[in-house]
């Protein structure tokens, strides 16, 4: 039995570094040759309490391409939540119809709670500003695919580093490798102290900046993020920082040959469309990688690989 069978994925910490690499290896094999029919007779439920395009459709594509079946809802308004049903009751009910549940919820800790009460495995597709582990795994896959390694890289994280759950999960995962971090953000959106403490305990170097124009030449990966309007209670605070970083094609002139630009998407203004034509732009291929990685996660948890 695989060590991942029936093992929920709520936080990136739930899997060991060896298990993370195992997922990446399986995803790589699926990209080379997709095993059609692997999920035949399997039903995956997607409970999306928050809007999603890439994550939800990526999961649906992953399941459909392996011959599985998808049930669920794409926003809370389309569910019995509008009638007052609790998360507990929804999860317990949907578990009866499913082999695995994928959940996205605006409240931090909701996915962990779901995994503790559900009789089937649960995969966290994002809980508030907390974590987004499947995005992290596809990010790791994209980094390894473009750099040939996860070790010894200089990672630039740019934008919303306070509320960005994709940044938080990726930082934790990359802290298992010999990573140097450069955090670029306004003072209001700096990486929370707890995450910096993790890096300090592991003896990893990190640097904080408010601009990256002069130092981008050092980067192996530039991980751009959107400043998320929905995480701000004060609209004026959002307006103050929303367009603070915009990556333009002219900024790539003196960057490393191997440097690649990642973004969890959706993009707003933080990457100018002129960058799309650069061979260093990798964010759309990164989104495609999500299909292979999510297939690997589901197949591993269901004990099919």
Secondary structure as UniProt FT lines:
FT   TURN            3..6
FT   HELIX           12..14
FT   HELIX           17..32
FT   TURN            36..41
FT   STRAND          43..48
FT   HELIX           54..65
FT   TURN            66..67
FT   STRAND          69..73
FT   HELIX           76..78
FT   HELIX           80..83
FT   HELIX           87..95
FT   TURN            96..97
FT   STRAND          100..105
FT   TURN            108..109
FT   HELIX           110..117
FT   STRAND          121..127
FT   TURN            128..129
FT   HELIX           133..147
FT   STRAND          154..158
FT   HELIX           165..174
FT   TURN            175..176
FT   STRAND          180..184
FT   HELIX           187..189
FT   HELIX           193..201
FT   TURN            202..203
FT   STRAND          206..209
FT   TURN            213..215
FT   HELIX           216..218
FT   STRAND          221..224
FT   HELIX           229..231
FT   HELIX           235..241
FT   TURN            242..243
FT   HELIX           249..252
FT   TURN            253..254
FT   TURN            257..258
FT   STRAND          260..263
FT   HELIX           273..277
FT   TURN            279..280
FT   HELIX           283..301
FT   TURN            302..303
//
